[in-house]
Amino acid sequence: MQFSGAVAVEQLSNYIAAADVCINAMTMEKLGHGNGNAQKTMEYLACVRPVIETVDAAQDVPSWLSEHAMCVPPHNVPVMVDAIQCVMEQPILWEQKAASARDMLLRTHSWDAVVGNTLSMIERVRPARKQ
């Protein structure tokens, strides 16, 4: 097991590719911004890596997160250890969840999807031009 801390962005893909499981262990202070603030988790899932994410149960957990990642409470070492063991014992299941998440992310969060949604909104609100 390796906890790498901050990694240069140029090296990030190498670390993600080498990981059996990616962990986004957030503190309660960081979770105060909400469970939906999961850019790292989205990056891990987009690379089809199994993910363990700390979440604050008092806040709403986005459905995509609970469907595709192992969610655990922060600051609970025994639960985190159990989650790591669970993912490591069922790698095919968790890689399938990650692959499903990647498909969802490509449909909803890719640059093409974002631009398409934005253009669609502009077309709906823009008044029709007279020719």
Backbone atoms as SQL, in Angstrom:
CREATE TABLE atoms (id INTEGER PRIMARY KEY, chain TEXT, resi INTEGER, resn TEXT, atom TEXT, x REAL, y REAL, z REAL);
INSERT INTO atoms VALUES
  (1, 'A', 1, 'MET', 'N', 0.857, -1.171, 0.000),
  (2, 'A', 1, 'MET', 'CA', 0.000, 0.000, 0.000),
  (3, 'A', 1, 'MET', 'C', 0.894, 1.222, 0.000),
  (4, 'A', 2, 'GLN', 'N', 0.491, 2.195, -0.792),
  (5, 'A', 2, 'GLN', 'CA', 1.246, 3.432, -0.872),
  (6, 'A', 2, 'GLN', 'C', 0.282, 4.603, -0.788),
  (7, 'A', 3, 'PHE', 'N', 0.568, 5.515, 0.122),
  (8, 'A', 3, 'PHE', 'CA', -0.154, 6.777, 0.184),
  (9, 'A', 3, 'PHE', 'C', 0.796, 7.817, -0.387),
  (10, 'A', 4, 'SER', 'N', 0.483, 8.313, -1.554),
  (11, 'A', 4, 'SER', 'CA', 1.424, 9.157, -2.275),
  (12, 'A', 4, 'SER', 'C', 1.317, 10.634, -1.950),
  (13, 'A', 5, 'GLY', 'N', 0.222, 11.073, -1.368),
  (14, 'A', 5, 'GLY', 'CA', 0.059, 12.499, -1.126),
  (15, 'A', 5, 'GLY', 'C', -0.054, 13.252, -2.437),
  (16, 'A', 6, 'ALA', 'N', 0.419, 14.484, -2.449),
  (17, 'A', 6, 'ALA', 'CA', 0.347, 15.310, -3.658),
  (18, 'A', 6, 'ALA', 'C', 1.282, 14.736, -4.727),
  (19, 'A', 7, 'VAL', 'N', 0.777, 14.696, -5.952),
  (20, 'A', 7, 'VAL', 'CA', 1.526, 14.162, -7.084),
  (21, 'A', 7, 'VAL', 'C', 1.444, 15.181, -8.215),
  (22, 'A', 8, 'ALA', 'N', 2.557, 15.367, -8.909),
  (23, 'A', 8, 'ALA', 'CA', 2.554, 16.277, -10.062),
  (24, 'A', 8, 'ALA', 'C', 1.533, 15.790, -11.080),
  (25, 'A', 9, 'VAL', 'N', 0.792, 16.708, -11.663),
  (26, 'A', 9, 'VAL', 'CA', -0.279, 16.351, -12.588),
  (27, 'A', 9, 'VAL', 'C', 0.244, 15.512, -13.750),
  (28, 'A', 10, 'GLU', 'N', 1.475, 15.738, -14.167),
  (29, 'A', 10, 'GLU', 'CA', 2.048, 14.967, -15.269),
  (30, 'A', 10, 'GLU', 'C', 2.227, 13.492, -14.901),
  (31, 'A', 11, 'GLN', 'N', 2.335, 13.194, -13.625),
  (32, 'A', 11, 'GLN', 'CA', 2.549, 11.823, -13.158),
  (33, 'A', 11, 'GLN', 'C', 1.265, 11.148, -12.685),
  (34, 'A', 12, 'LEU', 'N', 0.197, 11.905, -12.560),
  (35, 'A', 12, 'LEU', 'CA', -1.032, 11.388, -11.970),
  (36, 'A', 12, 'LEU', 'C', -1.571, 10.153, -12.676),
  (37, 'A', 13, 'SER', 'N', -1.586, 10.158, -13.993),
  (38, 'A', 13, 'SER', 'CA', -2.136, 9.012, -14.725),
  (39, 'A', 13, 'SER', 'C', -1.333, 7.741, -14.449),
  (40, 'A', 14, 'ASN', 'N', -0.021, 7.856, -14.248),
  (41, 'A', 14, 'ASN', 'CA', 0.791, 6.684, -13.926),
  (42, 'A', 14, 'ASN', 'C', 0.400, 6.093, -12.577),
  (43, 'A', 15, 'TYR', 'N', 0.161, 6.944, -11.592),
  (44, 'A', 15, 'TYR', 'CA', -0.236, 6.482, -10.267),
  (45, 'A', 15, 'TYR', 'C', -1.614, 5.812, -10.316),
  (46, 'A', 16, 'ILE', 'N', -2.549, 6.446, -11.022),
  (47, 'A', 16, 'ILE', 'CA', -3.896, 5.879, -11.111),
  (48, 'A', 16, 'ILE', 'C', -3.858, 4.531, -11.818),
  (49, 'A', 17, 'ALA', 'N', -3.126, 4.436, -12.909),
  (50, 'A', 17, 'ALA', 'CA', -3.044, 3.185, -13.676),
  (51, 'A', 17, 'ALA', 'C', -2.435, 2.057, -12.848),
  (52, 'A', 18, 'ALA', 'N', -1.517, 2.381, -11.952),
  (53, 'A', 18, 'ALA', 'CA', -0.834, 1.365, -11.151),
  (54, 'A', 18, 'ALA', 'C', -1.644, 0.934, -9.926),
  (55, 'A', 19, 'ALA', 'N', -2.694, 1.655, -9.598),
  (56, 'A', 19, 'ALA', 'CA', -3.439, 1.397, -8.363),
  (57, 'A', 19, 'ALA', 'C', -4.420, 0.230, -8.509),
  (58, 'A', 20, 'ASP', 'N', -4.467, -0.613, -7.484),
  (59, 'A', 20, 'ASP', 'CA', -5.506, -1.644, -7.409),
  (60, 'A', 20, 'ASP', 'C', -6.815, -1.027, -6.940),
  (61, 'A', 21, 'VAL', 'N', -6.712, -0.025, -6.094),
  (62, 'A', 21, 'VAL', 'CA', -7.872, 0.720, -5.606),
  (63, 'A', 21, 'VAL', 'C', -7.411, 2.145, -5.317),
  (64, 'A', 22, 'CYS', 'N', -8.248, 3.120, -5.646),
  (65, 'A', 22, 'CYS', 'CA', -7.955, 4.526, -5.376),
  (66, 'A', 22, 'CYS', 'C', -8.832, 4.976, -4.216),
  (67, 'A', 23, 'ILE', 'N', -8.241, 5.709, -3.301),
  (68, 'A', 23, 'ILE', 'CA', -8.958, 6.157, -2.100),
  (69, 'A', 23, 'ILE', 'C', -8.970, 7.670, -2.070),
  (70, 'A', 24, 'ASN', 'N', -10.143, 8.227, -1.893),
  (71, 'A', 24, 'ASN', 'CA', -10.299, 9.666, -1.707),
  (72, 'A', 24, 'ASN', 'C', -10.769, 9.864, -0.275),
  (73, 'A', 25, 'ALA', 'N', -9.800, 9.965, 0.642),
  (74, 'A', 25, 'ALA', 'CA', -10.102, 10.095, 2.069),
  (75, 'A', 25, 'ALA', 'C', -10.183, 11.574, 2.428),
  (76, 'A', 26, 'MET', 'N', -11.393, 12.047, 2.541),
  (77, 'A', 26, 'MET', 'CA', -11.623, 13.457, 2.834),
  (78, 'A', 26, 'MET', 'C', -11.843, 13.641, 4.334),
  (79, 'A', 27, 'THR', 'N', -11.434, 14.782, 4.848),
  (80, 'A', 27, 'THR', 'CA', -11.692, 15.117, 6.244),
  (81, 'A', 27, 'THR', 'C', -13.100, 15.702, 6.362),
  (82, 'A', 28, 'MET', 'N', -13.608, 15.745, 7.568),
  (83, 'A', 28, 'MET', 'CA', -14.933, 16.335, 7.779),
  (84, 'A', 28, 'MET', 'C', -14.943, 17.797, 7.326),
  (85, 'A', 29, 'GLU', 'N', -13.823, 18.491, 7.502),
  (86, 'A', 29, 'GLU', 'CA', -13.746, 19.897, 7.082),
  (87, 'A', 29, 'GLU', 'C', -13.930, 20.012, 5.567),
  (88, 'A', 30, 'LYS', 'N', -13.256, 19.151, 4.810),
  (89, 'A', 30, 'LYS', 'CA', -13.412, 19.184, 3.356),
  (90, 'A', 30, 'LYS', 'C', -14.801, 18.718, 2.953),
  (91, 'A', 31, 'LEU', 'N', -15.346, 17.736, 3.694),
  (92, 'A', 31, 'LEU', 'CA', -16.686, 17.265, 3.367),
  (93, 'A', 31, 'LEU', 'C', -17.748, 18.321, 3.666),
  (94, 'A', 32, 'GLY', 'N', -17.399, 19.335, 4.444),
  (95, 'A', 32, 'GLY', 'CA', -18.326, 20.421, 4.726),
  (96, 'A', 32, 'GLY', 'C', -18.794, 21.122, 3.466),
  (97, 'A', 33, 'HIS', 'N', -18.034, 20.960, 2.371),
  (98, 'A', 33, 'HIS', 'CA', -18.418, 21.543, 1.077),
  (99, 'A', 33, 'HIS', 'C', -19.388, 20.644, 0.332),
  (100, 'A', 34, 'GLY', 'N', -19.696, 19.466, 0.895),
  (101, 'A', 34, 'GLY', 'CA', -20.654, 18.565, 0.262),
  (102, 'A', 34, 'GLY', 'C', -19.994, 17.345, -0.342),
  (103, 'A', 35, 'ASN', 'N', -20.770, 16.254, -0.414),
  (104, 'A', 35, 'ASN', 'CA', -20.268, 14.996, -0.953),
  (105, 'A', 35, 'ASN', 'C', -20.112, 15.022, -2.467),
  (106, 'A', 36, 'GLY', 'N', -20.717, 15.979, -3.125),
  (107, 'A', 36, 'GLY', 'CA', -20.649, 16.017, -4.577),
  (108, 'A', 36, 'GLY', 'C', -19.345, 16.581, -5.111),
  (109, 'A', 37, 'ASN', 'N', -18.466, 17.056, -4.216),
  (110, 'A', 37, 'ASN', 'CA', -17.195, 17.654, -4.602),
  (111, 'A', 37, 'ASN', 'C', -16.170, 16.532, -4.769),
  (112, 'A', 38, 'ALA', 'N', -16.274, 15.780, -5.857),
  (113, 'A', 38, 'ALA', 'CA', -15.504, 14.548, -5.987),
  (114, 'A', 38, 'ALA', 'C', -14.746, 14.474, -7.305),
  (115, 'A', 39, 'GLN', 'N', -14.019, 15.532, -7.654),
  (116, 'A', 39, 'GLN', 'CA', -13.301, 15.521, -8.928),
  (117, 'A', 39, 'GLN', 'C', -12.294, 14.378, -8.983),
  (118, 'A', 40, 'LYS', 'N', -11.540, 14.161, -7.874),
  (119, 'A', 40, 'LYS', 'CA', -10.575, 13.063, -7.864),
  (120, 'A', 40, 'LYS', 'C', -11.275, 11.741, -8.102),
  (121, 'A', 41, 'THR', 'N', -12.394, 11.542, -7.430),
  (122, 'A', 41, 'THR', 'CA', -13.134, 10.285, -7.575),
  (123, 'A', 41, 'THR', 'C', -13.587, 10.102, -9.016),
  (124, 'A', 42, 'MET', 'N', -14.077, 11.166, -9.648),
  (125, 'A', 42, 'MET', 'CA', -14.482, 11.066, -11.048),
  (126, 'A', 42, 'MET', 'C', -13.300, 10.707, -11.935),
  (127, 'A', 43, 'GLU', 'N', -12.139, 11.283, -11.651),
  (128, 'A', 43, 'GLU', 'CA', -10.946, 10.960, -12.438),
  (129, 'A', 43, 'GLU', 'C', -10.566, 9.496, -12.271),
  (130, 'A', 44, 'TYR', 'N', -10.621, 8.993, -11.042),
  (131, 'A', 44, 'TYR', 'CA', -10.295, 7.581, -10.795),
  (132, 'A', 44, 'TYR', 'C', -11.264, 6.668, -11.553),
  (133, 'A', 45, 'LEU', 'N', -12.552, 6.974, -11.457),
  (134, 'A', 45, 'LEU', 'CA', -13.557, 6.143, -12.125),
  (135, 'A', 45, 'LEU', 'C', -13.438, 6.245, -13.638),
  (136, 'A', 46, 'ALA', 'N', -13.118, 7.422, -14.150),
  (137, 'A', 46, 'ALA', 'CA', -12.946, 7.576, -15.595),
  (138, 'A', 46, 'ALA', 'C', -11.791, 6.715, -16.101),
  (139, 'A', 47, 'CYS', 'N', -10.834, 6.439, -15.224),
  (140, 'A', 47, 'CYS', 'CA', -9.707, 5.553, -15.561),
  (141, 'A', 47, 'CYS', 'C', -10.020, 4.098, -15.225),
  (142, 'A', 48, 'VAL', 'N', -11.273, 3.818, -14.884),
  (143, 'A', 48, 'VAL', 'CA', -11.768, 2.471, -14.567),
  (144, 'A', 48, 'VAL', 'C', -10.973, 1.855, -13.415),
  (145, 'A', 49, 'ARG', 'N', -10.805, 2.635, -12.345),
  (146, 'A', 49, 'ARG', 'CA', -10.174, 2.123, -11.137),
  (147, 'A', 49, 'ARG', 'C', -11.220, 2.038, -10.044),
  (148, 'A', 50, 'PRO', 'N', -11.230, 0.952, -9.257),
  (149, 'A', 50, 'PRO', 'CA', -12.141, 0.873, -8.106),
  (150, 'A', 50, 'PRO', 'C', -11.831, 2.007, -7.122),
  (151, 'A', 51, 'VAL', 'N', -12.883, 2.539, -6.497),
  (152, 'A', 51, 'VAL', 'CA', -12.736, 3.720, -5.647),
  (153, 'A', 51, 'VAL', 'C', -13.391, 3.509, -4.291),
  (154, 'A', 52, 'ILE', 'N', -12.693, 3.995, -3.259),
  (155, 'A', 52, 'ILE', 'CA', -13.269, 4.128, -1.923),
  (156, 'A', 52, 'ILE', 'C', -13.276, 5.618, -1.629),
  (157, 'A', 53, 'GLU', 'N', -14.437, 6.112, -1.237),
  (158, 'A', 53, 'GLU', 'CA', -14.645, 7.553, -1.017),
  (159, 'A', 53, 'GLU', 'C', -15.205, 7.754, 0.378),
  (160, 'A', 54, 'THR', 'N', -14.643, 8.694, 1.135),
  (161, 'A', 54, 'THR', 'CA', -15.241, 9.040, 2.411),
  (162, 'A', 54, 'THR', 'C', -16.394, 10.008, 2.170),
  (163, 'A', 55, 'VAL', 'N', -17.495, 9.772, 2.847),
  (164, 'A', 55, 'VAL', 'CA', -18.675, 10.622, 2.701),
  (165, 'A', 55, 'VAL', 'C', -19.258, 10.928, 4.066),
  (166, 'A', 56, 'ASP', 'N', -19.898, 12.055, 4.173),
  (167, 'A', 56, 'ASP', 'CA', -20.600, 12.462, 5.381),
  (168, 'A', 56, 'ASP', 'C', -22.042, 11.996, 5.257),
  (169, 'A', 57, 'ALA', 'N', -22.419, 11.019, 6.085),
  (170, 'A', 57, 'ALA', 'CA', -23.764, 10.451, 6.001),
  (171, 'A', 57, 'ALA', 'C', -24.851, 11.474, 6.324),
  (172, 'A', 58, 'ALA', 'N', -24.495, 12.565, 6.981),
  (173, 'A', 58, 'ALA', 'CA', -25.488, 13.595, 7.304),
  (174, 'A', 58, 'ALA', 'C', -25.861, 14.418, 6.075),
  (175, 'A', 59, 'GLN', 'N', -25.061, 14.313, 5.022),
  (176, 'A', 59, 'GLN', 'CA', -25.356, 15.047, 3.799),
  (177, 'A', 59, 'GLN', 'C', -25.817, 14.064, 2.735),
  (178, 'A', 60, 'ASP', 'N', -26.501, 14.575, 1.746),
  (179, 'A', 60, 'ASP', 'CA', -26.942, 13.726, 0.642),
  (180, 'A', 60, 'ASP', 'C', -25.736, 13.249, -0.159),
  (181, 'A', 61, 'VAL', 'N', -25.713, 11.947, -0.414),
  (182, 'A', 61, 'VAL', 'CA', -24.660, 11.356, -1.240),
  (183, 'A', 61, 'VAL', 'C', -25.214, 11.235, -2.651),
  (184, 'A', 62, 'PRO', 'N', -24.541, 11.800, -3.648),
  (185, 'A', 62, 'PRO', 'CA', -25.041, 11.679, -5.019),
  (186, 'A', 62, 'PRO', 'C', -25.221, 10.215, -5.409),
  (187, 'A', 63, 'SER', 'N', -26.286, 9.904, -6.126),
  (188, 'A', 63, 'SER', 'CA', -26.571, 8.509, -6.477),
  (189, 'A', 63, 'SER', 'C', -25.448, 7.893, -7.295),
  (190, 'A', 64, 'TRP', 'N', -24.824, 8.674, -8.189),
  (191, 'A', 64, 'TRP', 'CA', -23.731, 8.104, -8.991),
  (192, 'A', 64, 'TRP', 'C', -22.592, 7.647, -8.105),
  (193, 'A', 65, 'LEU', 'N', -22.366, 8.358, -6.993),
  (194, 'A', 65, 'LEU', 'CA', -21.267, 8.005, -6.103),
  (195, 'A', 65, 'LEU', 'C', -21.569, 6.720, -5.340),
  (196, 'A', 66, 'SER', 'N', -22.767, 6.626, -4.786),
  (197, 'A', 66, 'SER', 'CA', -23.105, 5.421, -4.021),
  (198, 'A', 66, 'SER', 'C', -23.253, 4.185, -4.912),
  (199, 'A', 67, 'GLU', 'N', -23.563, 4.386, -6.190),
  (200, 'A', 67, 'GLU', 'CA', -23.702, 3.254, -7.117),
  (201, 'A', 67, 'GLU', 'C', -22.360, 2.725, -7.607),
  (202, 'A', 68, 'HIS', 'N', -21.364, 3.583, -7.718),
  (203, 'A', 68, 'HIS', 'CA', -20.122, 3.200, -8.392),
  (204, 'A', 68, 'HIS', 'C', -18.885, 3.164, -7.504),
  (205, 'A', 69, 'ALA', 'N', -18.993, 3.616, -6.275),
  (206, 'A', 69, 'ALA', 'CA', -17.831, 3.643, -5.384),
  (207, 'A', 69, 'ALA', 'C', -18.219, 3.071, -4.026),
  (208, 'A', 70, 'MET', 'N', -17.234, 2.596, -3.298),
  (209, 'A', 70, 'MET', 'CA', -17.444, 2.144, -1.921),
  (210, 'A', 70, 'MET', 'C', -17.398, 3.395, -1.048),
  (211, 'A', 71, 'CYS', 'N', -18.495, 3.692, -0.362),
  (212, 'A', 71, 'CYS', 'CA', -18.581, 4.897, 0.458),
  (213, 'A', 71, 'CYS', 'C', -18.419, 4.527, 1.933),
  (214, 'A', 72, 'VAL', 'N', -17.543, 5.237, 2.622),
  (215, 'A', 72, 'VAL', 'CA', -17.275, 4.973, 4.037),
  (216, 'A', 72, 'VAL', 'C', -17.253, 6.292, 4.799),
  (217, 'A', 73, 'PRO', 'N', -17.515, 6.252, 6.111),
  (218, 'A', 73, 'PRO', 'CA', -17.448, 7.485, 6.895),
  (219, 'A', 73, 'PRO', 'C', -15.992, 7.914, 7.119),
  (220, 'A', 74, 'PRO', 'N', -15.762, 9.215, 7.252),
  (221, 'A', 74, 'PRO', 'CA', -14.390, 9.681, 7.498),
  (222, 'A', 74, 'PRO', 'C', -13.944, 9.343, 8.917),
  (223, 'A', 75, 'HIS', 'N', -12.635, 9.279, 9.099),
  (224, 'A', 75, 'HIS', 'CA', -12.022, 9.078, 10.414),
  (225, 'A', 75, 'HIS', 'C', -12.428, 7.764, 11.078),
  (226, 'A', 76, 'ASN', 'N', -12.772, 6.748, 10.293),
  (227, 'A', 76, 'ASN', 'CA', -13.148, 5.448, 10.852),
  (228, 'A', 76, 'ASN', 'C', -12.211, 4.401, 10.243),
  (229, 'A', 77, 'VAL', 'N', -11.077, 4.194, 10.896),
  (230, 'A', 77, 'VAL', 'CA', -10.036, 3.321, 10.352),
  (231, 'A', 77, 'VAL', 'C', -10.516, 1.882, 10.168),
  (232, 'A', 78, 'PRO', 'N', -11.213, 1.279, 11.145),
  (233, 'A', 78, 'PRO', 'CA', -11.656, -0.109, 10.919),
  (234, 'A', 78, 'PRO', 'C', -12.573, -0.263, 9.707),
  (235, 'A', 79, 'VAL', 'N', -13.460, 0.691, 9.481),
  (236, 'A', 79, 'VAL', 'CA', -14.355, 0.617, 8.323),
  (237, 'A', 79, 'VAL', 'C', -13.560, 0.806, 7.031),
  (238, 'A', 80, 'MET', 'N', -12.580, 1.691, 7.030),
  (239, 'A', 80, 'MET', 'CA', -11.741, 1.890, 5.844),
  (240, 'A', 80, 'MET', 'C', -10.965, 0.608, 5.530),
  (241, 'A', 81, 'VAL', 'N', -10.411, -0.035, 6.548),
  (242, 'A', 81, 'VAL', 'CA', -9.672, -1.283, 6.350),
  (243, 'A', 81, 'VAL', 'C', -10.596, -2.346, 5.762),
  (244, 'A', 82, 'ASP', 'N', -11.810, -2.464, 6.317),
  (245, 'A', 82, 'ASP', 'CA', -12.783, -3.434, 5.782),
  (246, 'A', 82, 'ASP', 'C', -13.129, -3.135, 4.324),
  (247, 'A', 83, 'ALA', 'N', -13.280, -1.853, 4.000),
  (248, 'A', 83, 'ALA', 'CA', -13.611, -1.463, 2.620),
  (249, 'A', 83, 'ALA', 'C', -12.476, -1.837, 1.669),
  (250, 'A', 84, 'ILE', 'N', -11.240, -1.592, 2.074),
  (251, 'A', 84, 'ILE', 'CA', -10.093, -1.948, 1.228),
  (252, 'A', 84, 'ILE', 'C', -10.065, -3.454, 1.008),
  (253, 'A', 85, 'GLN', 'N', -10.266, -4.227, 2.078),
  (254, 'A', 85, 'GLN', 'CA', -10.287, -5.687, 1.948),
  (255, 'A', 85, 'GLN', 'C', -11.408, -6.146, 1.029),
  (256, 'A', 86, 'CYS', 'N', -12.579, -5.547, 1.153),
  (257, 'A', 86, 'CYS', 'CA', -13.721, -5.915, 0.319),
  (258, 'A', 86, 'CYS', 'C', -13.413, -5.685, -1.150),
  (259, 'A', 87, 'VAL', 'N', -12.866, -4.528, -1.480),
  (260, 'A', 87, 'VAL', 'CA', -12.549, -4.212, -2.872),
  (261, 'A', 87, 'VAL', 'C', -11.456, -5.140, -3.393),
  (262, 'A', 88, 'MET', 'N', -10.450, -5.398, -2.577),
  (263, 'A', 88, 'MET', 'CA', -9.347, -6.259, -3.007),
  (264, 'A', 88, 'MET', 'C', -9.781, -7.715, -3.183),
  (265, 'A', 89, 'GLU', 'N', -10.804, -8.139, -2.422),
  (266, 'A', 89, 'GLU', 'CA', -11.291, -9.514, -2.529),
  (267, 'A', 89, 'GLU', 'C', -12.267, -9.696, -3.688),
  (268, 'A', 90, 'GLN', 'N', -12.816, -8.603, -4.214),
  (269, 'A', 90, 'GLN', 'CA', -13.780, -8.662, -5.311),
  (270, 'A', 90, 'GLN', 'C', -13.367, -7.708, -6.433),
  (271, 'A', 91, 'PRO', 'N', -12.181, -7.868, -6.979),
  (272, 'A', 91, 'PRO', 'CA', -11.697, -6.879, -7.962),
  (273, 'A', 91, 'PRO', 'C', -12.555, -6.800, -9.217),
  (274, 'A', 92, 'ILE', 'N', -13.087, -7.920, -9.672),
  (275, 'A', 92, 'ILE', 'CA', -13.889, -7.892, -10.908),
  (276, 'A', 92, 'ILE', 'C', -15.162, -7.082, -10.695),
  (277, 'A', 93, 'LEU', 'N', -15.849, -7.293, -9.581),
  (278, 'A', 93, 'LEU', 'CA', -17.065, -6.534, -9.272),
  (279, 'A', 93, 'LEU', 'C', -16.776, -5.039, -9.254),
  (280, 'A', 94, 'TRP', 'N', -15.707, -4.633, -8.565),
  (281, 'A', 94, 'TRP', 'CA', -15.431, -3.203, -8.419),
  (282, 'A', 94, 'TRP', 'C', -14.894, -2.590, -9.703),
  (283, 'A', 95, 'GLU', 'N', -14.197, -3.375, -10.523),
  (284, 'A', 95, 'GLU', 'CA', -13.786, -2.858, -11.824),
  (285, 'A', 95, 'GLU', 'C', -14.996, -2.704, -12.749),
  (286, 'A', 96, 'GLN', 'N', -15.976, -3.611, -12.625),
  (287, 'A', 96, 'GLN', 'CA', -17.209, -3.468, -13.409),
  (288, 'A', 96, 'GLN', 'C', -17.958, -2.210, -12.996),
  (289, 'A', 97, 'LYS', 'N', -18.017, -1.941, -11.684),
  (290, 'A', 97, 'LYS', 'CA', -18.673, -0.713, -11.209),
  (291, 'A', 97, 'LYS', 'C', -17.944, 0.513, -11.754),
  (292, 'A', 98, 'ALA', 'N', -16.619, 0.467, -11.764),
  (293, 'A', 98, 'ALA', 'CA', -15.837, 1.585, -12.277),
  (294, 'A', 98, 'ALA', 'C', -16.052, 1.764, -13.783),
  (295, 'A', 99, 'ALA', 'N', -16.130, 0.654, -14.522),
  (296, 'A', 99, 'ALA', 'CA', -16.375, 0.741, -15.967),
  (297, 'A', 99, 'ALA', 'C', -17.752, 1.339, -16.242),
  (298, 'A', 100, 'SER', 'N', -18.735, 0.949, -15.445),
  (299, 'A', 100, 'SER', 'CA', -20.074, 1.516, -15.582),
  (300, 'A', 100, 'SER', 'C', -20.049, 3.014, -15.274),
  (301, 'A', 101, 'ALA', 'N', -19.284, 3.386, -14.260),
  (302, 'A', 101, 'ALA', 'CA', -19.159, 4.804, -13.915),
  (303, 'A', 101, 'ALA', 'C', -18.496, 5.580, -15.048),
  (304, 'A', 102, 'ARG', 'N', -17.482, 4.983, -15.665),
  (305, 'A', 102, 'ARG', 'CA', -16.803, 5.651, -16.781),
  (306, 'A', 102, 'ARG', 'C', -17.795, 5.925, -17.912),
  (307, 'A', 103, 'ASP', 'N', -18.625, 4.940, -18.229),
  (308, 'A', 103, 'ASP', 'CA', -19.641, 5.140, -19.263),
  (309, 'A', 103, 'ASP', 'C', -20.565, 6.297, -18.897),
  (310, 'A', 104, 'MET', 'N', -20.999, 6.332, -17.630),
  (311, 'A', 104, 'MET', 'CA', -21.879, 7.405, -17.165),
  (312, 'A', 104, 'MET', 'C', -21.171, 8.752, -17.247),
  (313, 'A', 105, 'LEU', 'N', -19.910, 8.799, -16.839),
  (314, 'A', 105, 'LEU', 'CA', -19.157, 10.052, -16.873),
  (315, 'A', 105, 'LEU', 'C', -18.959, 10.551, -18.302),
  (316, 'A', 106, 'LEU', 'N', -18.704, 9.640, -19.232),
  (317, 'A', 106, 'LEU', 'CA', -18.552, 10.048, -20.628),
  (318, 'A', 106, 'LEU', 'C', -19.852, 10.637, -21.177),
  (319, 'A', 107, 'ARG', 'N', -20.991, 10.075, -20.757),
  (320, 'A', 107, 'ARG', 'CA', -22.292, 10.591, -21.224),
  (321, 'A', 107, 'ARG', 'C', -22.633, 11.933, -20.600),
  (322, 'A', 108, 'THR', 'N', -22.242, 12.141, -19.335),
  (323, 'A', 108, 'THR', 'CA', -22.740, 13.306, -18.604),
  (324, 'A', 108, 'THR', 'C', -21.696, 14.368, -18.292),
  (325, 'A', 109, 'HIS', 'N', -20.421, 14.007, -18.233),
  (326, 'A', 109, 'HIS', 'CA', -19.404, 14.956, -17.792),
  (327, 'A', 109, 'HIS', 'C', -18.269, 15.172, -18.789),
  (328, 'A', 110, 'SER', 'N', -18.310, 14.518, -19.942),
  (329, 'A', 110, 'SER', 'CA', -17.251, 14.745, -20.920),
  (330, 'A', 110, 'SER', 'C', -17.403, 16.147, -21.501),
  (331, 'A', 111, 'TRP', 'N', -16.329, 16.632, -22.121),
  (332, 'A', 111, 'TRP', 'CA', -16.374, 17.954, -22.731),
  (333, 'A', 111, 'TRP', 'C', -17.486, 18.033, -23.776),
  (334, 'A', 112, 'ASP', 'N', -17.637, 16.982, -24.580),
  (335, 'A', 112, 'ASP', 'CA', -18.689, 16.971, -25.601),
  (336, 'A', 112, 'ASP', 'C', -20.068, 17.074, -24.965),
  (337, 'A', 113, 'ALA', 'N', -20.282, 16.339, -23.864),
  (338, 'A', 113, 'ALA', 'CA', -21.586, 16.381, -23.193),
  (339, 'A', 113, 'ALA', 'C', -21.850, 17.756, -22.599),
  (340, 'A', 114, 'VAL', 'N', -20.845, 18.349, -21.972),
  (341, 'A', 114, 'VAL', 'CA', -21.008, 19.676, -21.366),
  (342, 'A', 114, 'VAL', 'C', -21.317, 20.717, -22.437),
  (343, 'A', 115, 'VAL', 'N', -20.559, 20.697, -23.531),
  (344, 'A', 115, 'VAL', 'CA', -20.792, 21.656, -24.617),
  (345, 'A', 115, 'VAL', 'C', -22.173, 21.431, -25.234),
  (346, 'A', 116, 'GLY', 'N', -22.533, 20.179, -25.453),
  (347, 'A', 116, 'GLY', 'CA', -23.849, 19.873, -26.018),
  (348, 'A', 116, 'GLY', 'C', -24.979, 20.388, -25.146),
  (349, 'A', 117, 'ASN', 'N', -24.874, 20.174, -23.835),
  (350, 'A', 117, 'ASN', 'CA', -25.900, 20.671, -22.910),
  (351, 'A', 117, 'ASN', 'C', -25.960, 22.194, -22.910),
  (352, 'A', 118, 'THR', 'N', -24.799, 22.826, -22.942),
  (353, 'A', 118, 'THR', 'CA', -24.754, 24.290, -22.955),
  (354, 'A', 118, 'THR', 'C', -25.388, 24.843, -24.230),
  (355, 'A', 119, 'LEU', 'N', -25.029, 24.280, -25.371),
  (356, 'A', 119, 'LEU', 'CA', -25.613, 24.743, -26.634),
  (357, 'A', 119, 'LEU', 'C', -27.120, 24.519, -26.670),
  (358, 'A', 120, 'SER', 'N', -27.562, 23.408, -26.121),
  (359, 'A', 120, 'SER', 'CA', -28.994, 23.122, -26.065),
  (360, 'A', 120, 'SER', 'C', -29.731, 24.182, -25.241),
  (361, 'A', 121, 'MET', 'N', -29.148, 24.566, -24.103),
  (362, 'A', 121, 'MET', 'CA', -29.774, 25.602, -23.261),
  (363, 'A', 121, 'MET', 'C', -29.797, 26.939, -23.987),
  (364, 'A', 122, 'ILE', 'N', -28.702, 27.270, -24.673),
  (365, 'A', 122, 'ILE', 'CA', -28.656, 28.538, -25.415),
  (366, 'A', 122, 'ILE', 'C', -29.741, 28.566, -26.486),
  (367, 'A', 123, 'GLU', 'N', -29.905, 27.472, -27.203),
  (368, 'A', 123, 'GLU', 'CA', -30.927, 27.395, -28.248),
  (369, 'A', 123, 'GLU', 'C', -32.328, 27.570, -27.674),
  (370, 'A', 124, 'ARG', 'N', -32.565, 27.047, -26.469),
  (371, 'A', 124, 'ARG', 'CA', -33.914, 27.174, -25.876),
  (372, 'A', 124, 'ARG', 'C', -34.217, 28.582, -25.409),
  (373, 'A', 125, 'VAL', 'N', -33.196, 29.306, -24.923),
  (374, 'A', 125, 'VAL', 'CA', -33.465, 30.628, -24.380),
  (375, 'A', 125, 'VAL', 'C', -33.234, 31.751, -25.374),
  (376, 'A', 126, 'ARG', 'N', -32.516, 31.494, -26.427),
  (377, 'A', 126, 'ARG', 'CA', -32.240, 32.521, -27.428),
  (378, 'A', 126, 'ARG', 'C', -33.498, 32.777, -28.245),
  (379, 'A', 127, 'PRO', 'N', -33.870, 34.023, -28.389),
  (380, 'A', 127, 'PRO', 'CA', -35.052, 34.318, -29.203),
  (381, 'A', 127, 'PRO', 'C', -34.774, 33.968, -30.658),
  (382, 'A', 128, 'ALA', 'N', -35.788, 33.525, -31.309),
  (383, 'A', 128, 'ALA', 'CA', -35.664, 33.165, -32.738),
  (384, 'A', 128, 'ALA', 'C', -35.356, 34.419, -33.543),
  (385, 'A', 129, 'ARG', 'N', -34.400, 34.333, -34.413),
  (386, 'A', 129, 'ARG', 'CA', -34.019, 35.472, -35.237),
  (387, 'A', 129, 'ARG', 'C', -34.894, 35.504, -36.499),
  (388, 'A', 130, 'LYS', 'N', -35.258, 36.717, -36.872),
  (389, 'A', 130, 'LYS', 'CA', -36.023, 36.883, -38.118),
  (390, 'A', 130, 'LYS', 'C', -35.049, 36.966, -39.265),
  (391, 'A', 131, 'GLN', 'N', -35.408, 36.338, -40.348),
  (392, 'A', 131, 'GLN', 'CA', -34.522, 36.358, -41.511),
  (393, 'A', 131, 'GLN', 'C', -35.007, 37.307, -42.542);
